[in-house]
Amino acid sequence: MDTTQDENKKELLRVHVHNGAASADLAARVAGSAASVAGFCETEQRKVEQTVGTLASNIVEQHFDVSDDTDFTLIITESNNKICIRLEDEGLPFAIDRFRFSHDQPIGLLLDQYHDHNLRIEHRGDRGNALEIEFSRSVESLCHLAEQPELGHQPIGDDHPVSIRPLQSADAESLARCVYRCYGYTYAREWVYLPDELRKRLASGAINSLVGVDDTGEVVGHLGLVKEHPDDRVVECGIVVVDPRFRGHHLLRSLKKRASDELREQTDLIGYHADAVAVHQITQKANVELGGTEFGLLVDEIPATTEFRGLKQKPGARNSTVIYFHRTGTSQLTTVYAPSAYRDLLARMYERSGLLRQIEPPEPAVGSARVHAELQRKRNLARLTVEQVGADTVELVQQHLHEFEIGHVDVVQVDLPLAEAGAAHAVDGLRELGFGFATLIPERHLGDVLRLQYLHDLEVDPEAIDLYNDEARHLLSMIQSELAHDSETDTKTM
């Protein structure tokens, strides 16, 4: 997920449309023009125009009984190498399975065609619907990285000096080369390959990074600290890469230790969470040695197309990540509502990590829920964020789950705020739909978050998951048991 903060977005235009069937064509042409202004090539502009036109046409046809009553707002924002198209309407509730495209095909196949786009759906109750779709500029301009001399994966001697310092604007091209040496062009956050986009993030403070550089000044390791929301008290430690030639130099451990030391000096933060790929044990080992606590295991989160250069991986298999929490500051006593199924598990995580929590039993929710849905098509992963818990939380999640199954989405995750008693109460219903535990994410702007996960037409493959210690293996065993739902359970989502 791209974690660039909202303040980095620049609104290009906002248009209120009320013009019947012709409104879809107007929205398409306006979106295409905006893509041109944002620097997209002609091919990309046509894709933007075609996709937005199709979505807008379906809103006209499916959200309004009479097309002449069409009334929606088109909002276009630019953020780094992306533009975001948002369509807001007050028509009938959004349902993907009603949306039809060329040759009478559903939305999933359209997005298969344009697989780089992230889709976000928002049910806004009596305010109607909102649909957002992101378009990224092509990575065609990155081909120059492949033209760099092949440095191979042979280890460089331990006596080769590497120094650690903050990432500087002048390092942008060198970092892109380092990521390419590790992942080719398969790394999910494409902006790391784009020096200008990286410089924008550095200048805005959206990311703070540490790098390891060799004696020539070339970046051979990187660790970024990112806030998903300005009010989060825990940052994400991500974009962790080490040049294959420098594996075994304990560079990753040095980067993490330096980051931990610096975070301890920031009184507004209490720690960071880090993901460690389960393709190998190197990153997991570094997190454990630095005192990290296993808070979760995201199964099959990484698409099979991701290339881990210089490392063995099971061909054709999606990959998983272990989530660790590192406490660097003082925790305050906070009340959380734990679902009965995970009460003991969460209590153990809180105790091991030193987070002070008063754990209370769940209570039924009342009122209407508000759920945001985001589809990360390149990863073929969807994430639902329950921003307001209601009596219909499970029903809304079930509706979204059905929509994503139509679109052949491999993995669906749900984030629930544990500060709300009703969210914990909804977990039993979500488990009946086939969801299982994924991870605990503490100190978000909404408080502690419980993430659940669901696999569509996939099974947990232990042979593709290489875990470092018993705590992580215990999580895998529990998650594997939960996600082994049978076909009878699956039919409940239909």
C-alpha positions in Angstrom: 0.0 0.0 0.0 1.3 3.4 -0.9 1.4 5.2 2.4 1.9 8.8 1.1 0.0 11.1 3.4 -3.1 13.0 2.2 -1.5 16.4 2.4 0.7 15.4 -0.5 -2.3 15.3 -2.8 -3.1 18.3 -5.0 -6.6 18.7 -6.2 -6.6 19.4 -10.0 -10.4 19.9 -10.4 -13.8 19.3 -9.0 -16.8 19.2 -11.3 -20.5 18.7 -10.4 -22.3 16.9 -13.2 -26.0 16.8 -13.9 -26.6 16.0 -17.5 -28.2 12.6 -17.9 -26.4 10.0 -20.0 -24.1 12.6 -21.5 -22.4 13.0 -18.1 -20.4 9.8 -18.5 -18.8 11.0 -21.7 -18.0 14.4 -20.1 -16.4 12.7 -17.1 -14.3 10.5 -19.4 -13.0 13.5 -21.4 -12.3 15.6 -18.4 -10.3 12.7 -16.8 -8.3 12.2 -20.0 -7.4 15.8 -20.1 -6.3 15.7 -16.4 -4.1 12.8 -17.2 -2.5 14.8 -20.0 -1.9 17.7 -17.6 -0.3 15.3 -15.1 2.2 14.1 -17.6 0.8 10.8 -18.6 1.6 9.5 -22.1 -1.1 9.2 -24.8 -1.6 5.5 -24.3 -2.1 6.0 -20.6 -4.5 9.0 -21.2 -6.6 6.7 -23.4 -6.7 4.1 -20.6 -7.8 6.7 -18.1 -10.5 8.1 -20.4 -11.8 4.6 -21.3 -11.9 3.3 -17.7 -13.5 6.4 -16.2 -16.1 6.5 -19.0 -17.0 2.9 -18.4 -17.4 3.4 -14.6 -19.3 6.7 -15.0 -21.7 5.0 -17.6 -22.5 2.2 -15.1 -23.2 4.8 -12.4 -25.7 6.4 -14.7 -27.3 3.1 -15.6 -27.2 1.3 -12.2 -27.4 4.0 -9.5 -30.3 6.0 -11.0 -33.7 4.8 -12.0 -33.9 7.6 -14.6 -30.7 8.6 -16.4 -31.8 12.2 -16.6 -31.7 12.3 -12.8 -28.0 11.6 -12.8 -26.2 13.8 -10.3 -22.6 13.1 -9.3 -19.3 14.9 -8.5 -16.1 14.2 -10.3 -12.9 15.0 -8.2 -9.4 14.6 -9.6 -6.3 14.8 -7.5 -2.6 14.4 -8.3 -0.2 12.8 -5.8 3.4 12.1 -6.9 3.3 9.7 -9.9 -0.4 9.1 -9.7 -3.7 10.7 -10.3 -6.9 9.7 -8.4 -10.3 9.9 -10.0 -13.2 10.0 -7.4 -16.9 9.8 -8.4 -19.4 10.7 -5.7 -23.1 10.1 -6.2 -26.3 9.9 -4.1 -27.9 7.1 -6.1 -28.7 3.5 -5.3 -26.2 1.6 -3.1 -23.0 0.5 -5.0 -22.8 -3.1 -6.0 -20.0 -4.3 -8.3 -21.9 -7.3 -9.5 -24.4 -5.0 -11.2 -21.6 -3.2 -13.1 -21.3 -4.4 -16.7 -18.6 -3.7 -19.3 -17.9 -4.6 -22.9 -19.0 -8.1 -23.9 -21.2 -8.1 -20.8 -18.3 -8.7 -18.5 -18.1 -7.7 -14.8 -15.8 -5.1 -13.2 -13.2 -7.8 -12.2 -12.3 -8.5 -15.8 -12.0 -4.8 -16.6 -9.6 -4.3 -13.8 -7.7 -7.4 -14.9 -7.1 -5.6 -18.1 -5.8 -2.5 -16.3 -4.1 -4.4 -13.4 -2.0 -1.5 -12.1 -5.0 0.5 -10.8 -6.1 0.6 -7.1 -9.8 0.7 -6.6 -11.5 2.2 -3.5 -15.2 1.9 -2.8 -17.0 3.8 0.0 -20.6 3.1 1.1 -21.6 6.5 2.7 -25.0 5.6 4.0 -27.6 8.3 3.3 -24.9 10.3 1.4 -24.7 7.6 -1.3 -21.5 6.1 -2.8 -18.0 7.1 -3.6 -15.7 5.3 -6.0 -12.0 6.1 -6.4 -9.6 4.6 -8.9 -5.9 5.4 -9.1 -3.7 5.5 -12.2 0.1 5.4 -12.0 2.4 6.7 -14.6 4.0 3.9 -16.6 7.4 2.5 -15.5 8.5 2.5 -19.1 10.9 5.3 -18.2 12.7 2.9 -15.8 14.3 0.8 -18.5 17.6 2.5 -18.0 18.1 0.6 -14.8 18.2 -2.7 -16.7 21.0 -1.2 -18.8 23.3 -0.8 -15.8 26.2 -3.2 -15.6 25.2 -6.5 -14.0 27.0 -6.7 -10.7 26.0 -10.2 -9.8 25.1 -11.7 -6.4 28.6 -12.9 -5.3 29.2 -11.8 -1.7 31.6 -8.9 -1.1 34.1 -9.3 1.7 33.3 -8.2 5.2 36.2 -5.7 5.0 34.4 -3.6 2.4 33.4 -0.5 4.3 29.7 0.5 4.6 28.5 3.6 6.4 25.0 4.4 7.6 23.4 7.8 7.2 20.1 9.5 6.4 18.9 9.2 2.8 19.7 12.4 0.8 18.0 13.8 -2.3 21.2 13.0 -4.3 20.8 9.3 -3.5 17.6 8.9 -5.4 19.0 7.3 -8.5 21.3 5.1 -6.5 18.4 3.8 -4.4 16.5 3.0 -7.5 19.4 0.9 -8.7 19.6 -0.9 -5.4 15.9 -1.8 -5.4 16.3 -3.0 -9.0 19.3 -5.3 -8.0 17.0 -6.8 -5.3 13.7 -7.1 -7.1 14.1 -6.2 -10.7 11.0 -4.1 -11.6 8.6 -6.2 -9.4 8.7 -4.1 -6.2 5.2 -3.0 -5.4 6.0 0.6 -4.5 6.9 1.7 -8.0 7.8 5.3 -6.9 11.1 4.0 -5.4 12.2 3.6 -9.0 11.3 7.2 -9.9 13.9 9.6 -8.5 11.8 12.7 -8.8 8.9 11.1 -6.9 11.2 9.9 -4.2 12.6 13.5 -3.8 9.1 14.9 -3.4 8.4 12.5 -0.6 11.6 13.3 1.1 10.9 17.1 0.8 7.4 16.7 2.2 8.5 14.5 5.1 6.2 11.7 4.0 9.2 9.3 4.4 12.4 9.4 6.5 15.0 6.9 5.5 18.4 5.5 6.5 20.7 4.1 3.9 23.9 2.0 3.9 26.4 3.3 1.3 29.7 1.8 0.2 33.0 3.6 -0.2 31.9 4.9 -3.7 28.7 6.4 -2.3 26.5 3.8 -3.9 23.4 2.8 -1.9 23.6 -0.8 -0.9 20.9 -0.9 1.8 17.8 1.1 2.7 15.2 1.3 5.5 12.3 3.7 5.4 10.1 5.0 8.2 6.6 6.0 7.1 3.5 7.3 8.8 0.2 6.2 7.3 -1.6 9.0 9.2 -0.3 12.1 10.8 -1.8 11.1 14.2 -0.3 7.6 14.3 2.0 6.9 17.3 3.6 3.9 15.6 5.4 4.2 12.2 5.9 1.6 9.6 9.4 0.4 9.0 9.3 -0.6 5.4 11.0 -0.6 2.0 13.8 -2.6 3.6 16.3 -3.7 0.9 19.9 -5.0 1.0 22.0 -5.4 -2.1 22.4 -9.2 -2.6 26.2 -8.7 -2.6 26.1 -7.3 0.9 23.9 -9.9 2.5 25.7 -11.4 5.5 27.3 -8.1 6.5 24.6 -7.6 9.2 23.7 -4.4 7.4 19.9 -4.9 8.0 20.5 -5.3 11.7 22.6 -2.1 11.8 20.0 -0.1 9.9 17.2 -1.3 12.3 19.3 -0.6 15.4 20.0 2.9 14.2 16.3 3.5 13.4 15.3 2.2 16.9 17.8 4.5 18.6 16.5 7.5 16.7 12.9 6.7 17.4 13.6 6.4 21.1 14.4 10.1 21.0 11.0 11.1 19.5 8.5 11.5 22.4 5.4 11.6 20.1 6.1 8.0 19.0 6.1 4.7 20.9 7.5 2.4 18.4 7.4 0.9 14.9 6.0 -2.1 13.2 8.0 -4.0 10.5 7.2 -6.7 8.0 9.7 -9.5 7.3 9.2 -11.6 4.2 8.8 -15.3 4.9 10.7 -16.3 1.8 13.8 -16.4 4.0 14.7 -16.0 7.7 17.2 -13.1 7.4 14.8 -10.2 8.1 12.9 -12.2 10.7 16.1 -13.0 12.6 17.1 -9.3 12.6 13.7 -8.3 14.1 13.8 -10.9 16.8 17.4 -10.1 17.8 16.4 -6.4 18.2 13.5 -7.3 20.5 10.6 -7.3 18.1 7.4 -9.1 19.1 5.6 -11.2 16.5 2.2 -9.5 16.1 1.0 -11.3 13.0 1.4 -13.2 9.8 0.0 -11.9 6.5 -0.5 -15.0 4.4 -0.1 -14.7 0.6 0.1 -10.9 0.8 2.9 -10.7 -1.7 2.0 -11.6 -5.4 3.9 -14.5 -7.0 5.3 -12.1 -9.6 7.5 -10.5 -7.0 11.1 -11.4 -7.7 13.6 -12.0 -4.8 16.9 -11.9 -6.6 19.6 -14.1 -5.1 17.1 -16.0 -2.9 15.3 -19.3 -3.4 11.5 -19.1 -3.6 8.8 -21.6 -4.5 7.9 -21.0 -8.2 4.4 -19.6 -8.8 3.6 -19.2 -5.1 2.4 -16.0 -3.4 4.6 -15.0 -0.5 3.8 -14.1 3.1 5.1 -11.6 5.7 5.6 -11.8 9.4 4.7 -8.6 11.3 6.8 -7.4 14.2 6.2 -4.6 16.7 9.1 -2.8 18.3 8.3 -0.6 21.3 10.7 2.4 21.6 8.6 4.7 23.9 6.4 4.6 26.9 2.9 3.2 26.5 -0.2 4.6 28.3 -2.9 2.4 29.7 -5.7 2.1 27.1 -8.9 0.2 27.0 -9.4 -2.3 24.2 -12.3 -4.7 23.4 -11.0 -8.1 22.5 -13.0 -10.7 20.6 -13.3 -13.9 22.7 -11.6 -16.0 20.0 -8.4 -13.9 20.3 -8.5 -12.6 23.8 -5.6 -14.8 25.1 -3.6 -14.2 22.0 -3.9 -10.4 22.2 -3.2 -10.4 25.9 0.0 -12.3 25.3 1.1 -9.9 22.6 0.4 -6.9 24.8 2.3 -8.4 27.7 5.4 -9.5 25.6 5.6 -6.1 23.9 5.1 -4.0 27.1 2.0 -2.2 25.8 -0.4 -1.4 28.7 -4.0 -2.4 27.9 -7.2 -2.9 29.9 -8.9 -5.7 28.0 -12.7 -5.7 28.1 -15.3 -8.1 26.5 -17.1 -7.1 23.3 -20.6 -5.6 23.1 -23.1 -5.6 20.3 -22.9 -2.6 18.0 -25.7 -0.3 17.1 -26.4 2.1 14.2 -25.0 1.9 10.7 -21.4 1.0 9.8 -19.1 2.9 7.5 -16.7 0.7 5.5 -14.0 1.8 3.0 -12.8 -0.7 0.5 -9.5 -0.5 -1.4 -8.5 -2.8 -4.2 -4.7 -3.0 -4.8 -5.0 -4.7 -8.2 -1.2 -5.2 -8.8 -1.1 -7.2 -5.6 -4.6 -8.7 -6.3 -5.4 -7.8 -2.7 -8.3 -5.9 -1.2 -8.4 -4.2 2.2 -11.6 -3.1 4.0 -11.3 -0.5 6.7 -14.2 -0.3 9.2 -14.1 3.3 10.1 -17.4 3.3 12.0 -18.8 0.1 13.5 -22.5 -0.6 13.2 -25.0 -3.4 13.6 -24.6 -4.1 9.8 -20.8 -4.4 9.8 -20.7 -8.1 9.0 -23.4 -7.6 6.3 -21.4 -4.8 4.6 -18.2 -6.9 4.7 -20.0 -9.9 3.3 -21.3 -7.7 0.4 -17.8 -6.5 -0.4 -16.4 -10.0 -0.1 -18.9 -11.2 -2.7 -18.0 -8.4 -5.0 -14.3 -9.1 -4.7 -14.8 -12.8 -5.3 -16.5 -11.9 -8.6 -13.4 -9.9 -9.4 -11.2 -12.9 -8.6 -9.3 -11.1 -5.8 -6.9 -13.5 -4.1 -6.6 -11.9 -0.6 -9.1 -9.8 1.3 -8.2 -8.1 4.6 -10.4 -6.3 7.2 -9.2 -3.7 9.7 -11.3 -3.3 12.9 -10.8 -0.7 15.6 -10.4 -2.4 19.0 -11.3 0.8 20.8 -15.0 0.1 19.8 -16.7 -2.7 21.6 -18.9 -3.5 18.6 -15.9 -4.2 16.3 -14.7 -7.0 18.5 -18.3 -8.4 18.6 -18.4 -8.5 14.8 -15.4 -10.9 14.7 -17.5 -14.0 15.3 -19.6 -13.2 12.3 -16.6 -12.5 10.1 -15.0 -15.8 11.2 -18.1 -17.5 10.0 -17.5 -15.9 6.6 -14.1 -17.5 6.5 -11.9 -14.7 7.9 -9.1 -15.5 10.3 -6.5 -13.7 12.4 -3.9 -11.7 10.5 -2.2 -9.2 12.8 -2.5 -6.6 15.6 -1.5 -3.1 14.6 -1.2 -0.9 17.7 -1.5 2.9 18.1 -3.1 3.9 14.8 -5.0 7.1 14.7 -8.2 5.0 15.4 -6.4 3.2 18.2 -5.3 -0.4 18.1 -6.4 -2.2 15.0 -7.2 -5.9 14.5 -6.6 -7.1 11.0 -8.4 -10.3 9.7 -7.6 -12.1 6.4 -9.5 -14.2 3.9 -8.1 -16.3 1.0 -10.2 -16.8 -2.1 -9.5 -20.0 -4.0 -6.1 -20.3 -2.2 -4.8 -22.6 0.5 -2.1 -21.8 3.1 1.1 -23.5 1.7 3.5 -24.1 4.7 6.3 -25.1 2.2 6.3 -21.5 0.8 6.7 -20.0 4.3 10.1 -20.2 6.0 9.8 -19.0 9.6 12.6 -18.2 12.1 11.2 -19.1 15.5 8.5 -21.0 17.4 6.3 -17.9 18.1 5.9 -17.3 14.3 5.3 -21.0 13.7 2.6 -21.0 16.4 0.9 -18.1 14.5 1.1 -20.0 11.2 -0.5 -23.1 12.8 -3.4 -21.1 14.2 -4.0 -19.2 11.0 -3.7 -22.3 8.8 -6.4 -24.0 11.0 -8.7 -20.9 10.8 -8.3 -20.4 7.0 -8.9 -24.1 6.2 -12.6 -23.4 5.9 -14.5 -25.9 3.8 -16.8 -25.3 0.8 -19.9 -25.1 3.1 -18.3 -22.1 4.8 -17.5 -20.5 1.5 -21.1 -20.7 0.3 -22.1 -18.3 3.1 -20.4 -15.5 1.3 -22.4 -15.9 -1.9 
